[in-house]
Amino acid sequence: MAEEFSGTAYCVKCKEKRDFTGEVSVNAKGTRMAKGKCPECGTTVTRILGKA
Ligand SMILES: [Zn+2]
């Protein structure tokens, strides 16, 4: 089951920080990232959480 993350991420479309809830994933380098959608415009937003 995927870990959930709630917080803020910068939306490139709104050009503002938005609160979002998304799924945490780990890339090949071991960096944890949260991926979700901007609640205002639906654009995918990502936030880098750092090393696991
Ligand atoms: Zn947006």
mmCIF file of the protein (N, C-alpha, C, O) and its ligand, coordinates in Angstrom:
data_MODEL
# 
_entry.id   MODEL 
# 
loop_
_entity.id 
_entity.type 
_entity.pdbx_number_of_molecules 
1 polymer     1 
2 non-polymer 1 
# 
_entity_poly.entity_id                      1 
_entity_poly.type                           'polypeptide(L)' 
_entity_poly.nstd_linkage                   no 
_entity_poly.nstd_monomer                   no 
_entity_poly.pdbx_seq_one_letter_code       MAEEFSGTAYCVKCKEKRDFTGEVSVNAKGTRMAKGKCPECGTTVTRILGKA 
_entity_poly.pdbx_seq_one_letter_code_can   MAEEFSGTAYCVKCKEKRDFTGEVSVNAKGTRMAKGKCPECGTTVTRILGKA 
_entity_poly.pdbx_strand_id                 A 
# 
loop_
_entity_poly_seq.entity_id 
_entity_poly_seq.num 
_entity_poly_seq.mon_id 
_entity_poly_seq.hetero 
1 1  MET n 
1 2  ALA n 
1 3  GLU n 
1 4  GLU n 
1 5  PHE n 
1 6  SER n 
1 7  GLY n 
1 8  THR n 
1 9  ALA n 
1 10 TYR n 
1 11 CYS n 
1 12 VAL n 
1 13 LYS n 
1 14 CYS n 
1 15 LYS n 
1 16 GLU n 
1 17 LYS n 
1 18 ARG n 
1 19 ASP n 
1 20 PHE n 
1 21 THR n 
1 22 GLY n 
1 23 GLU n 
1 24 VAL n 
1 25 SER n 
1 26 VAL n 
1 27 ASN n 
1 28 ALA n 
1 29 LYS n 
1 30 GLY n 
1 31 THR n 
1 32 ARG n 
1 33 MET n 
1 34 ALA n 
1 35 LYS n 
1 36 GLY n 
1 37 LYS n 
1 38 CYS n 
1 39 PRO n 
1 40 GLU n 
1 41 CYS n 
1 42 GLY n 
1 43 THR n 
1 44 THR n 
1 45 VAL n 
1 46 THR n 
1 47 ARG n 
1 48 ILE n 
1 49 LEU n 
1 50 GLY n 
1 51 LYS n 
1 52 ALA n 
# 
loop_
_struct_asym.id 
_struct_asym.entity_id 
A 1 
B 2 
# 
loop_
_chem_comp.id 
_chem_comp.type 
_chem_comp.mon_nstd_flag 
ALA 'L-peptide linking' y 
ARG 'L-peptide linking' y 
ASN 'L-peptide linking' y 
ASP 'L-peptide linking' y 
CYS 'L-peptide linking' y 
GLU 'L-peptide linking' y 
GLY 'peptide linking'   y 
ILE 'L-peptide linking' y 
LEU 'L-peptide linking' y 
LYS 'L-peptide linking' y 
MET 'L-peptide linking' y 
PHE 'L-peptide linking' y 
PRO 'L-peptide linking' y 
SER 'L-peptide linking' y 
THR 'L-peptide linking' y 
TYR 'L-peptide linking' y 
VAL 'L-peptide linking' y 
ZN  non-polymer         . 
# 
_pdbx_entity_nonpoly.entity_id   2 
_pdbx_entity_nonpoly.name        ? 
_pdbx_entity_nonpoly.comp_id     ZN 
# 
_pdbx_nonpoly_scheme.asym_id         B 
_pdbx_nonpoly_scheme.entity_id       2 
_pdbx_nonpoly_scheme.mon_id          ZN 
_pdbx_nonpoly_scheme.ndb_seq_num     1 
_pdbx_nonpoly_scheme.pdb_seq_num     101 
_pdbx_nonpoly_scheme.auth_seq_num    101 
_pdbx_nonpoly_scheme.pdb_mon_id      ZN 
_pdbx_nonpoly_scheme.auth_mon_id     ZN 
_pdbx_nonpoly_scheme.pdb_strand_id   A 
_pdbx_nonpoly_scheme.pdb_ins_code    . 
# 
loop_
_atom_site.group_PDB 
_atom_site.id 
_atom_site.type_symbol 
_atom_site.label_atom_id 
_atom_site.label_alt_id 
_atom_site.label_comp_id 
_atom_site.label_asym_id 
_atom_site.label_entity_id 
_atom_site.label_seq_id 
_atom_site.pdbx_PDB_ins_code 
_atom_site.Cartn_x 
_atom_site.Cartn_y 
_atom_site.Cartn_z 
_atom_site.occupancy 
_atom_site.B_iso_or_equiv 
_atom_site.pdbx_formal_charge 
_atom_site.auth_seq_id 
_atom_site.auth_comp_id 
_atom_site.auth_asym_id 
_atom_site.auth_atom_id 
_atom_site.pdbx_PDB_model_num 
ATOM   1   N  N  . MET A 1 1  ? 0.839  -1.199 0.000   1.00 0.00 ? 1   MET A N  1 
ATOM   2   C  CA . MET A 1 1  ? 0.000  0.000  0.000   1.00 0.00 ? 1   MET A CA 1 
ATOM   3   C  C  . MET A 1 1  ? 0.875  1.250  0.000   1.00 0.00 ? 1   MET A C  1 
ATOM   4   O  O  . MET A 1 1  ? 1.856  1.329  0.739   1.00 0.00 ? 1   MET A O  1 
ATOM   5   N  N  . ALA A 1 2  ? 0.524  2.201  -0.812  1.00 0.00 ? 2   ALA A N  1 
ATOM   6   C  CA . ALA A 1 2  ? 1.339  3.399  -0.963  1.00 0.00 ? 2   ALA A CA 1 
ATOM   7   C  C  . ALA A 1 2  ? 1.169  4.332  0.232   1.00 0.00 ? 2   ALA A C  1 
ATOM   8   O  O  . ALA A 1 2  ? 0.084  4.479  0.794   1.00 0.00 ? 2   ALA A O  1 
ATOM   9   N  N  . GLU A 1 3  ? 2.263  4.940  0.584   1.00 0.00 ? 3   GLU A N  1 
ATOM   10  C  CA . GLU A 1 3  ? 2.255  5.919  1.662   1.00 0.00 ? 3   GLU A CA 1 
ATOM   11  C  C  . GLU A 1 3  ? 1.650  7.225  1.138   1.00 0.00 ? 3   GLU A C  1 
ATOM   12  O  O  . GLU A 1 3  ? 1.881  7.617  -0.006  1.00 0.00 ? 3   GLU A O  1 
ATOM   13  N  N  . GLU A 1 4  ? 0.878  7.882  1.990   1.00 0.00 ? 4   GLU A N  1 
ATOM   14  C  CA . GLU A 1 4  ? 0.295  9.154  1.579   1.00 0.00 ? 4   GLU A CA 1 
ATOM   15  C  C  . GLU A 1 4  ? 1.054  10.325 2.166   1.00 0.00 ? 4   GLU A C  1 
ATOM   16  O  O  . GLU A 1 4  ? 1.607  10.250 3.263   1.00 0.00 ? 4   GLU A O  1 
ATOM   17  N  N  . PHE A 1 5  ? 1.067  11.396 1.415   1.00 0.00 ? 5   PHE A N  1 
ATOM   18  C  CA . PHE A 1 5  ? 1.699  12.619 1.890   1.00 0.00 ? 5   PHE A CA 1 
ATOM   19  C  C  . PHE A 1 5  ? 0.724  13.782 1.744   1.00 0.00 ? 5   PHE A C  1 
ATOM   20  O  O  . PHE A 1 5  ? 0.080  13.940 0.707   1.00 0.00 ? 5   PHE A O  1 
ATOM   21  N  N  . SER A 1 6  ? 0.626  14.580 2.777   1.00 0.00 ? 6   SER A N  1 
ATOM   22  C  CA . SER A 1 6  ? -0.173 15.799 2.698   1.00 0.00 ? 6   SER A CA 1 
ATOM   23  C  C  . SER A 1 6  ? 0.711  16.987 3.021   1.00 0.00 ? 6   SER A C  1 
ATOM   24  O  O  . SER A 1 6  ? 1.426  16.989 4.023   1.00 0.00 ? 6   SER A O  1 
ATOM   25  N  N  . GLY A 1 7  ? 0.658  17.985 2.175   1.00 0.00 ? 7   GLY A N  1 
ATOM   26  C  CA . GLY A 1 7  ? 1.480  19.156 2.394   1.00 0.00 ? 7   GLY A CA 1 
ATOM   27  C  C  . GLY A 1 7  ? 1.302  20.129 1.253   1.00 0.00 ? 7   GLY A C  1 
ATOM   28  O  O  . GLY A 1 7  ? 0.270  20.142 0.583   1.00 0.00 ? 7   GLY A O  1 
ATOM   29  N  N  . THR A 1 8  ? 2.325  20.946 1.039   1.00 0.00 ? 8   THR A N  1 
ATOM   30  C  CA . THR A 1 8  ? 2.231  21.929 -0.023  1.00 0.00 ? 8   THR A CA 1 
ATOM   31  C  C  . THR A 1 8  ? 3.235  21.617 -1.115  1.00 0.00 ? 8   THR A C  1 
ATOM   32  O  O  . THR A 1 8  ? 4.311  21.078 -0.859  1.00 0.00 ? 8   THR A O  1 
ATOM   33  N  N  . ALA A 1 9  ? 2.869  21.961 -2.318  1.00 0.00 ? 9   ALA A N  1 
ATOM   34  C  CA . ALA A 1 9  ? 3.758  21.826 -3.464  1.00 0.00 ? 9   ALA A CA 1 
ATOM   35  C  C  . ALA A 1 9  ? 3.502  23.014 -4.384  1.00 0.00 ? 9   ALA A C  1 
ATOM   36  O  O  . ALA A 1 9  ? 2.417  23.596 -4.395  1.00 0.00 ? 9   ALA A O  1 
ATOM   37  N  N  . TYR A 1 10 ? 4.518  23.352 -5.143  1.00 0.00 ? 10  TYR A N  1 
ATOM   38  C  CA . TYR A 1 10 ? 4.394  24.477 -6.064  1.00 0.00 ? 10  TYR A CA 1 
ATOM   39  C  C  . TYR A 1 10 ? 3.735  24.014 -7.350  1.00 0.00 ? 10  TYR A C  1 
ATOM   40  O  O  . TYR A 1 10 ? 4.194  23.072 -7.995  1.00 0.00 ? 10  TYR A O  1 
ATOM   41  N  N  . CYS A 1 11 ? 2.653  24.687 -7.714  1.00 0.00 ? 11  CYS A N  1 
ATOM   42  C  CA . CYS A 1 11 ? 1.981  24.382 -8.972  1.00 0.00 ? 11  CYS A CA 1 
ATOM   43  C  C  . CYS A 1 11 ? 2.512  25.318 -10.051 1.00 0.00 ? 11  CYS A C  1 
ATOM   44  O  O  . CYS A 1 11 ? 2.431  26.539 -9.912  1.00 0.00 ? 11  CYS A O  1 
ATOM   45  N  N  . VAL A 1 12 ? 3.052  24.755 -11.119 1.00 0.00 ? 12  VAL A N  1 
ATOM   46  C  CA . VAL A 1 12 ? 3.650  25.579 -12.174 1.00 0.00 ? 12  VAL A CA 1 
ATOM   47  C  C  . VAL A 1 12 ? 2.586  26.319 -12.978 1.00 0.00 ? 12  VAL A C  1 
ATOM   48  O  O  . VAL A 1 12 ? 2.874  27.344 -13.596 1.00 0.00 ? 12  VAL A O  1 
ATOM   49  N  N  . LYS A 1 13 ? 1.386  25.813 -12.973 1.00 0.00 ? 13  LYS A N  1 
ATOM   50  C  CA . LYS A 1 13 ? 0.313  26.447 -13.736 1.00 0.00 ? 13  LYS A CA 1 
ATOM   51  C  C  . LYS A 1 13 ? -0.293 27.631 -12.979 1.00 0.00 ? 13  LYS A C  1 
ATOM   52  O  O  . LYS A 1 13 ? -0.506 28.702 -13.546 1.00 0.00 ? 13  LYS A O  1 
ATOM   53  N  N  . CYS A 1 14 ? -0.568 27.416 -11.680 1.00 0.00 ? 14  CYS A N  1 
ATOM   54  C  CA . CYS A 1 14 ? -1.102 28.499 -10.854 1.00 0.00 ? 14  CYS A CA 1 
ATOM   55  C  C  . CYS A 1 14 ? -0.007 29.476 -10.438 1.00 0.00 ? 14  CYS A C  1 
ATOM   56  O  O  . CYS A 1 14 ? -0.288 30.622 -10.086 1.00 0.00 ? 14  CYS A O  1 
ATOM   57  N  N  . LYS A 1 15 ? 1.241  29.019 -10.481 1.00 0.00 ? 15  LYS A N  1 
ATOM   58  C  CA . LYS A 1 15 ? 2.383  29.791 -9.986  1.00 0.00 ? 15  LYS A CA 1 
ATOM   59  C  C  . LYS A 1 15 ? 2.209  30.157 -8.515  1.00 0.00 ? 15  LYS A C  1 
ATOM   60  O  O  . LYS A 1 15 ? 2.567  31.245 -8.065  1.00 0.00 ? 15  LYS A O  1 
ATOM   61  N  N  . GLU A 1 16 ? 1.645  29.201 -7.793  1.00 0.00 ? 16  GLU A N  1 
ATOM   62  C  CA . GLU A 1 16 ? 1.464  29.371 -6.355  1.00 0.00 ? 16  GLU A CA 1 
ATOM   63  C  C  . GLU A 1 16 ? 1.637  28.032 -5.679  1.00 0.00 ? 16  GLU A C  1 
ATOM   64  O  O  . GLU A 1 16 ? 1.558  26.979 -6.312  1.00 0.00 ? 16  GLU A O  1 
ATOM   65  N  N  . LYS A 1 17 ? 1.878  28.091 -4.368  1.00 0.00 ? 17  LYS A N  1 
ATOM   66  C  CA . LYS A 1 17 ? 1.925  26.860 -3.591  1.00 0.00 ? 17  LYS A CA 1 
ATOM   67  C  C  . LYS A 1 17 ? 0.503  26.419 -3.267  1.00 0.00 ? 17  LYS A C  1 
ATOM   68  O  O  . LYS A 1 17 ? -0.358 27.222 -2.909  1.00 0.00 ? 17  LYS A O  1 
ATOM   69  N  N  . ARG A 1 18 ? 0.291  25.126 -3.404  1.00 0.00 ? 18  ARG A N  1 
ATOM   70  C  CA . ARG A 1 18 ? -1.035 24.569 -3.145  1.00 0.00 ? 18  ARG A CA 1 
ATOM   71  C  C  . ARG A 1 18 ? -0.935 23.421 -2.153  1.00 0.00 ? 18  ARG A C  1 
ATOM   72  O  O  . ARG A 1 18 ? 0.046  22.678 -2.130  1.00 0.00 ? 18  ARG A O  1 
ATOM   73  N  N  . ASP A 1 19 ? -1.967 23.294 -1.340  1.00 0.00 ? 19  ASP A N  1 
ATOM   74  C  CA . ASP A 1 19 ? -2.055 22.129 -0.477  1.00 0.00 ? 19  ASP A CA 1 
ATOM   75  C  C  . ASP A 1 19 ? -2.537 20.955 -1.299  1.00 0.00 ? 19  ASP A C  1 
ATOM   76  O  O  . ASP A 1 19 ? -3.470 21.083 -2.091  1.00 0.00 ? 19  ASP A O  1 
ATOM   77  N  N  . PHE A 1 20 ? -1.907 19.820 -1.112  1.00 0.00 ? 20  PHE A N  1 
ATOM   78  C  CA . PHE A 1 20 ? -2.328 18.633 -1.849  1.00 0.00 ? 20  PHE A CA 1 
ATOM   79  C  C  . PHE A 1 20 ? -2.081 17.385 -1.012  1.00 0.00 ? 20  PHE A C  1 
ATOM   80  O  O  . PHE A 1 20 ? -1.322 17.401 -0.043  1.00 0.00 ? 20  PHE A O  1 
ATOM   81  N  N  . THR A 1 21 ? -2.737 16.317 -1.411  1.00 0.00 ? 21  THR A N  1 
ATOM   82  C  CA . THR A 1 21 ? -2.486 14.999 -0.841  1.00 0.00 ? 21  THR A CA 1 
ATOM   83  C  C  . THR A 1 21 ? -2.123 14.087 -1.990  1.00 0.00 ? 21  THR A C  1 
ATOM   84  O  O  . THR A 1 21 ? -2.829 14.027 -2.996  1.00 0.00 ? 21  THR A O  1 
ATOM   85  N  N  . GLY A 1 22 ? -1.023 13.379 -1.839  1.00 0.00 ? 22  GLY A N  1 
ATOM   86  C  CA . GLY A 1 22 ? -0.583 12.517 -2.922  1.00 0.00 ? 22  GLY A CA 1 
ATOM   87  C  C  . GLY A 1 22 ? 0.102  11.268 -2.418  1.00 0.00 ? 22  GLY A C  1 
ATOM   88  O  O  . GLY A 1 22 ? 0.206  11.016 -1.218  1.00 0.00 ? 22  GLY A O  1 
ATOM   89  N  N  . GLU A 1 23 ? 0.565  10.496 -3.385  1.00 0.00 ? 23  GLU A N  1 
ATOM   90  C  CA . GLU A 1 23 ? 1.245  9.241  -3.078  1.00 0.00 ? 23  GLU A CA 1 
ATOM   91  C  C  . GLU A 1 23 ? 2.745  9.434  -3.035  1.00 0.00 ? 23  GLU A C  1 
ATOM   92  O  O  . GLU A 1 23 ? 3.314  10.168 -3.842  1.00 0.00 ? 23  GLU A O  1 
ATOM   93  N  N  . VAL A 1 24 ? 3.374  8.770  -2.091  1.00 0.00 ? 24  VAL A N  1 
ATOM   94  C  CA . VAL A 1 24 ? 4.830  8.816  -1.983  1.00 0.00 ? 24  VAL A CA 1 
ATOM   95  C  C  . VAL A 1 24 ? 5.422  7.681  -2.802  1.00 0.00 ? 24  VAL A C  1 
ATOM   96  O  O  . VAL A 1 24 ? 4.983  6.534  -2.710  1.00 0.00 ? 24  VAL A O  1 
ATOM   97  N  N  . SER A 1 25 ? 6.427  8.020  -3.604  1.00 0.00 ? 25  SER A N  1 
ATOM   98  C  CA . SER A 1 25 ? 7.153  6.991  -4.341  1.00 0.00 ? 25  SER A CA 1 
ATOM   99  C  C  . SER A 1 25 ? 8.647  7.230  -4.170  1.00 0.00 ? 25  SER A C  1 
ATOM   100 O  O  . SER A 1 25 ? 9.076  8.329  -3.816  1.00 0.00 ? 25  SER A O  1 
ATOM   101 N  N  . VAL A 1 26 ? 9.429  6.194  -4.426  1.00 0.00 ? 26  VAL A N  1 
ATOM   102 C  CA . VAL A 1 26 ? 10.878 6.293  -4.302  1.00 0.00 ? 26  VAL A CA 1 
ATOM   103 C  C  . VAL A 1 26 ? 11.479 6.023  -5.669  1.00 0.00 ? 26  VAL A C  1 
ATOM   104 O  O  . VAL A 1 26 ? 11.166 5.015  -6.301  1.00 0.00 ? 26  VAL A O  1 
ATOM   105 N  N  . ASN A 1 27 ? 12.338 6.918  -6.125  1.00 0.00 ? 27  ASN A N  1 
ATOM   106 C  CA . ASN A 1 27 ? 12.940 6.714  -7.441  1.00 0.00 ? 27  ASN A CA 1 
ATOM   107 C  C  . ASN A 1 27 ? 14.204 5.860  -7.347  1.00 0.00 ? 27  ASN A C  1 
ATOM   108 O  O  . ASN A 1 27 ? 14.570 5.384  -6.272  1.00 0.00 ? 27  ASN A O  1 
ATOM   109 N  N  . ALA A 1 28 ? 14.859 5.678  -8.485  1.00 0.00 ? 28  ALA A N  1 
ATOM   110 C  CA . ALA A 1 28 ? 16.010 4.781  -8.562  1.00 0.00 ? 28  ALA A CA 1 
ATOM   111 C  C  . ALA A 1 28 ? 17.175 5.228  -7.684  1.00 0.00 ? 28  ALA A C  1 
ATOM   112 O  O  . ALA A 1 28 ? 17.996 4.413  -7.263  1.00 0.00 ? 28  ALA A O  1 
ATOM   113 N  N  . LYS A 1 29 ? 17.238 6.514  -7.416  1.00 0.00 ? 29  LYS A N  1 
ATOM   114 C  CA . LYS A 1 29 ? 18.319 7.032  -6.575  1.00 0.00 ? 29  LYS A CA 1 
ATOM   115 C  C  . LYS A 1 29 ? 17.994 7.009  -5.086  1.00 0.00 ? 29  LYS A C  1 
ATOM   116 O  O  . LYS A 1 29 ? 18.806 7.418  -4.257  1.00 0.00 ? 29  LYS A O  1 
ATOM   117 N  N  . GLY A 1 30 ? 16.815 6.533  -4.761  1.00 0.00 ? 30  GLY A N  1 
ATOM   118 C  CA . GLY A 1 30 ? 16.434 6.447  -3.360  1.00 0.00 ? 30  GLY A CA 1 
ATOM   119 C  C  . GLY A 1 30 ? 15.824 7.722  -2.816  1.00 0.00 ? 30  GLY A C  1 
ATOM   120 O  O  . GLY A 1 30 ? 15.670 7.876  -1.604  1.00 0.00 ? 30  GLY A O  1 
ATOM   121 N  N  . THR A 1 31 ? 15.479 8.632  -3.706  1.00 0.00 ? 31  THR A N  1 
ATOM   122 C  CA . THR A 1 31 ? 14.850 9.875  -3.271  1.00 0.00 ? 31  THR A CA 1 
ATOM   123 C  C  . THR A 1 31 ? 13.344 9.687  -3.192  1.00 0.00 ? 31  THR A C  1 
ATOM   124 O  O  . THR A 1 31 ? 12.714 9.190  -4.125  1.00 0.00 ? 31  THR A O  1 
ATOM   125 N  N  . ARG A 1 32 ? 12.788 10.088 -2.078  1.00 0.00 ? 32  ARG A N  1 
ATOM   126 C  CA . ARG A 1 32 ? 11.337 9.976  -1.899  1.00 0.00 ? 32  ARG A CA 1 
ATOM   127 C  C  . ARG A 1 32 ? 10.654 11.200 -2.492  1.00 0.00 ? 32  ARG A C  1 
ATOM   128 O  O  . ARG A 1 32 ? 11.075 12.337 -2.280  1.00 0.00 ? 32  ARG A O  1 
ATOM   129 N  N  . MET A 1 33 ? 9.600  10.938 -3.235  1.00 0.00 ? 33  MET A N  1 
ATOM   130 C  CA . MET A 1 33 ? 8.853  12.012 -3.876  1.00 0.00 ? 33  MET A CA 1 
ATOM   131 C  C  . MET A 1 33 ? 7.372  11.811 -3.652  1.00 0.00 ? 33  MET A C  1 
ATOM   132 O  O  . MET A 1 33 ? 6.875  10.685 -3.673  1.00 0.00 ? 33  MET A O  1 
ATOM   133 N  N  . ALA A 1 34 ? 6.677  12.904 -3.439  1.00 0.00 ? 34  ALA A N  1 
ATOM   134 C  CA . ALA A 1 34 ? 5.220  12.851 -3.332  1.00 0.00 ? 34  ALA A CA 1 
ATOM   135 C  C  . ALA A 1 34 ? 4.639  13.426 -4.612  1.00 0.00 ? 34  ALA A C  1 
ATOM   136 O  O  . ALA A 1 34 ? 5.070  14.473 -5.096  1.00 0.00 ? 34  ALA A O  1 
ATOM   137 N  N  . LYS A 1 35 ? 3.663  12.728 -5.145  1.00 0.00 ? 35  LYS A N  1 
ATOM   138 C  CA . LYS A 1 35 ? 3.046  13.146 -6.390  1.00 0.00 ? 35  LYS A CA 1 
ATOM   139 C  C  . LYS A 1 35 ? 1.539  13.245 -6.201  1.00 0.00 ? 35  LYS A C  1 
ATOM   140 O  O  . LYS A 1 35 ? 0.896  12.312 -5.722  1.00 0.00 ? 35  LYS A O  1 
ATOM   141 N  N  . GLY A 1 36 ? 0.995  14.379 -6.581  1.00 0.00 ? 36  GLY A N  1 
ATOM   142 C  CA . GLY A 1 36 ? -0.433 14.574 -6.438  1.00 0.00 ? 36  GLY A CA 1 
ATOM   143 C  C  . GLY A 1 36 ? -0.951 15.563 -7.466  1.00 0.00 ? 36  GLY A C  1 
ATOM   144 O  O  . GLY A 1 36 ? -0.281 15.864 -8.454  1.00 0.00 ? 36  GLY A O  1 
ATOM   145 N  N  . LYS A 1 37 ? -2.146 16.058 -7.220  1.00 0.00 ? 37  LYS A N  1 
ATOM   146 C  CA . LYS A 1 37 ? -2.750 17.001 -8.156  1.00 0.00 ? 37  LYS A CA 1 
ATOM   147 C  C  . LYS A 1 37 ? -3.104 18.297 -7.467  1.00 0.00 ? 37  LYS A C  1 
ATOM   148 O  O  . LYS A 1 37 ? -3.548 18.312 -6.319  1.00 0.00 ? 37  LYS A O  1 
ATOM   149 N  N  . CYS A 1 38 ? -2.899 19.391 -8.191  1.00 0.00 ? 38  CYS A N  1 
ATOM   150 C  CA . CYS A 1 38 ? -3.299 20.699 -7.711  1.00 0.00 ? 38  CYS A CA 1 
ATOM   151 C  C  . CYS A 1 38 ? -4.824 20.726 -7.570  1.00 0.00 ? 38  CYS A C  1 
ATOM   152 O  O  . CYS A 1 38 ? -5.538 20.410 -8.521  1.00 0.00 ? 38  CYS A O  1 
ATOM   153 N  N  . PRO A 1 39 ? -5.326 21.105 -6.384  1.00 0.00 ? 39  PRO A N  1 
ATOM   154 C  CA . PRO A 1 39 ? -6.773 21.115 -6.197  1.00 0.00 ? 39  PRO A CA 1 
ATOM   155 C  C  . PRO A 1 39 ? -7.488 22.192 -7.013  1.00 0.00 ? 39  PRO A C  1 
ATOM   156 O  O  . PRO A 1 39 ? -8.702 22.123 -7.207  1.00 0.00 ? 39  PRO A O  1 
ATOM   157 N  N  . GLU A 1 40 ? -6.749 23.168 -7.483  1.00 0.00 ? 40  GLU A N  1 
ATOM   158 C  CA . GLU A 1 40 ? -7.351 24.271 -8.231  1.00 0.00 ? 40  GLU A CA 1 
ATOM   159 C  C  . GLU A 1 40 ? -7.478 23.981 -9.716  1.00 0.00 ? 40  GLU A C  1 
ATOM   160 O  O  . GLU A 1 40 ? -8.517 24.247 -10.320 1.00 0.00 ? 40  GLU A O  1 
ATOM   161 N  N  . CYS A 1 41 ? -6.409 23.431 -10.312 1.00 0.00 ? 41  CYS A N  1 
ATOM   162 C  CA . CYS A 1 41 ? -6.402 23.286 -11.769 1.00 0.00 ? 41  CYS A CA 1 
ATOM   163 C  C  . CYS A 1 41 ? -6.184 21.842 -12.223 1.00 0.00 ? 41  CYS A C  1 
ATOM   164 O  O  . CYS A 1 41 ? -6.314 21.546 -13.410 1.00 0.00 ? 41  CYS A O  1 
ATOM   165 N  N  . GLY A 1 42 ? -5.855 20.947 -11.299 1.00 0.00 ? 42  GLY A N  1 
ATOM   166 C  CA . GLY A 1 42 ? -5.707 19.546 -11.664 1.00 0.00 ? 42  GLY A CA 1 
ATOM   167 C  C  . GLY A 1 42 ? -4.355 19.170 -12.254 1.00 0.00 ? 42  GLY A C  1 
ATOM   168 O  O  . GLY A 1 42 ? -4.140 18.017 -12.630 1.00 0.00 ? 42  GLY A O  1 
ATOM   169 N  N  . THR A 1 43 ? -3.442 20.136 -12.337 1.00 0.00 ? 43  THR A N  1 
ATOM   170 C  CA . THR A 1 43 ? -2.106 19.842 -12.838 1.00 0.00 ? 43  THR A CA 1 
ATOM   171 C  C  . THR A 1 43 ? -1.357 18.959 -11.838 1.00 0.00 ? 43  THR A C  1 
ATOM   172 O  O  . THR A 1 43 ? -1.483 19.134 -10.626 1.00 0.00 ? 43  THR A O  1 
ATOM   173 N  N  . THR A 1 44 ? -0.594 18.030 -12.348 1.00 0.00 ? 44  THR A N  1 
ATOM   174 C  CA . THR A 1 44 ? 0.215  17.179 -11.478 1.00 0.00 ? 44  THR A CA 1 
ATOM   175 C  C  . THR A 1 44 ? 1.304  18.003 -10.808 1.00 0.00 ? 44  THR A C  1 
ATOM   176 O  O  . THR A 1 44 ? 2.053  18.723 -11.468 1.00 0.00 ? 44  THR A O  1 
ATOM   177 N  N  . VAL A 1 45 ? 1.380  17.888 -9.492  1.00 0.00 ? 45  VAL A N  1 
ATOM   178 C  CA . VAL A 1 45 ? 2.434  18.550 -8.738  1.00 0.00 ? 45  VAL A CA 1 
ATOM   179 C  C  . VAL A 1 45 ? 3.266  17.500 -8.017  1.00 0.00 ? 45  VAL A C  1 
ATOM   180 O  O  . VAL A 1 45 ? 2.751  16.480 -7.559  1.00 0.00 ? 45  VAL A O  1 
ATOM   181 N  N  . THR A 1 46 ? 4.555  17.769 -7.926  1.00 0.00 ? 46  THR A N  1 
ATOM   182 C  CA . THR A 1 46 ? 5.437  16.844 -7.216  1.00 0.00 ? 46  THR A CA 1 
ATOM   183 C  C  . THR A 1 46 ? 6.225  17.612 -6.165  1.00 0.00 ? 46  THR A C  1 
ATOM   184 O  O  . THR A 1 46 ? 6.528  18.795 -6.317  1.00 0.00 ? 46  THR A O  1 
ATOM   185 N  N  . ARG A 1 47 ? 6.537  16.910 -5.121  1.00 0.00 ? 47  ARG A N  1 
ATOM   186 C  CA . ARG A 1 47 ? 7.366  17.490 -4.078  1.00 0.00 ? 47  ARG A CA 1 
ATOM   187 C  C  . ARG A 1 47 ? 8.427  16.473 -3.687  1.00 0.00 ? 47  ARG A C  1 
ATOM   188 O  O  . ARG A 1 47 ? 8.125  15.318 -3.387  1.00 0.00 ? 47  ARG A O  1 
ATOM   189 N  N  . ILE A 1 48 ? 9.666  16.923 -3.698  1.00 0.00 ? 48  ILE A N  1 
ATOM   190 C  CA . ILE A 1 48 ? 10.766 16.043 -3.306  1.00 0.00 ? 48  ILE A CA 1 
ATOM   191 C  C  . ILE A 1 48 ? 10.890 16.053 -1.786  1.00 0.00 ? 48  ILE A C  1 
ATOM   192 O  O  . ILE A 1 48 ? 11.004 17.109 -1.163  1.00 0.00 ? 48  ILE A O  1 
ATOM   193 N  N  . LEU A 1 49 ? 10.866 14.870 -1.209  1.00 0.00 ? 49  LEU A N  1 
ATOM   194 C  CA . LEU A 1 49 ? 10.888 14.743 0.245   1.00 0.00 ? 49  LEU A CA 1 
ATOM   195 C  C  . LEU A 1 49 ? 12.269 14.438 0.779   1.00 0.00 ? 49  LEU A C  1 
ATOM   196 O  O  . LEU A 1 49 ? 12.508 14.549 1.981   1.00 0.00 ? 49  LEU A O  1 
ATOM   197 N  N  . GLY A 1 50 ? 13.183 14.054 -0.095  1.00 0.00 ? 50  GLY A N  1 
ATOM   198 C  CA . GLY A 1 50 ? 14.539 13.750 0.337   1.00 0.00 ? 50  GLY A CA 1 
ATOM   199 C  C  . GLY A 1 50 ? 14.807 12.261 0.393   1.00 0.00 ? 50  GLY A C  1 
ATOM   200 O  O  . GLY A 1 50 ? 13.980 11.445 -0.015  1.00 0.00 ? 50  GLY A O  1 
ATOM   201 N  N  . LYS A 1 51 ? 15.979 11.923 0.907   1.00 0.00 ? 51  LYS A N  1 
ATOM   202 C  CA . LYS A 1 51 ? 16.394 10.526 0.971   1.00 0.00 ? 51  LYS A CA 1 
ATOM   203 C  C  . LYS A 1 51 ? 15.553 9.739  1.965   1.00 0.00 ? 51  LYS A C  1 
ATOM   204 O  O  . LYS A 1 51 ? 15.164 10.248 3.016   1.00 0.00 ? 51  LYS A O  1 
ATOM   205 N  N  . ALA A 1 52 ? 15.286 8.500  1.615   1.00 0.00 ? 52  ALA A N  1 
ATOM   206 C  CA . ALA A 1 52 ? 14.524 7.629  2.499   1.00 0.00 ? 52  ALA A CA 1 
ATOM   207 C  C  . ALA A 1 52 ? 15.357 7.241  3.702   1.00 0.00 ? 52  ALA A C  1 
ATOM   208 O  O  . ALA A 1 52 ? 14.886 6.504  4.568   1.00 0.00 ? 52  ALA A O  1 
HETATM 209 ZN ZN . ZN  B 2 .  ? -2.682 24.643 -10.078 1.00 0.00 2 101 ZN  A ZN 1 
# 
